Amino acid sequence: MAASLLRLHFHDCFVKAGGPSWEVPLGRRDSRDASLNGSNNNIPSPSNTLNRILTKFMLQGLDLVDLVTLSGGHTIGDARCTSFKQRLYNQSGNNLPDYTMDQSYAAQLRYKCPRFGGDQTLFFLDYVSPTKFDNSYFKNLLASRGLLNSDQVLGENPASFALVRLYAQNNEIFLEQFARSIVKMGNISPLTGNMGEIRKNCRKINS
């Protein structure tokens, strides 16, 4: 129940923001436990390399197309200063910034994300249209204005860069593929047999 409600809520929020609609698969069982360490190990971090991110996606049955497409979800939402601060001041551990980032954009970020302090300050992942689900995220990447390191690295690989460029040019193709990839991600490792449960109360496991 909780898993299905979350899926429906997620879908409706995306559609309301201008994103694509898709048939939401329902009936997924809820887990009886959760693991913070497991989540942190399996979900890509903002500082991961492209190869590291792709490896994590492939372990879940997702491919490069899914990776680039689902990264486009960063067209809405925020990130904390601490998630990208190293790009502004110490990208490679040599106290130098990430010069692949557009420097006028970097200067704007430094204003509210200083070297010391401000770690919890929030910044739009897509500063162009932060509340609209569209392809501005990919246009930002082409302008070297991806906020997170894990965003901008999509331009380092010829295959991923080709997708970035395609989606930046054609919003409809991006939206169509996003609908396919989000369903694919939602079908990762469903609980079957005696695994999991259908919760009577979304906030807690069944007694």
ABEGO torsion letter per residue (X at the ends): XAAAAAAAAAAAAAAAAGBBBBBBBBGBBBBABBBAAAAAAABBBAABBAAAAAAAAAAAGBBAAAAAAAAAAAABEBBBAAAAAAAAABAAGAGBBBAABBAAAAAAAAAABBABEGAABBBBABAABAABBBAAAAAAAAAGABABAAAAAAAABAAAAAAAAAAAABAAAAAAAAAAAAAAAAABGBBBEABEBBBABAABBBX
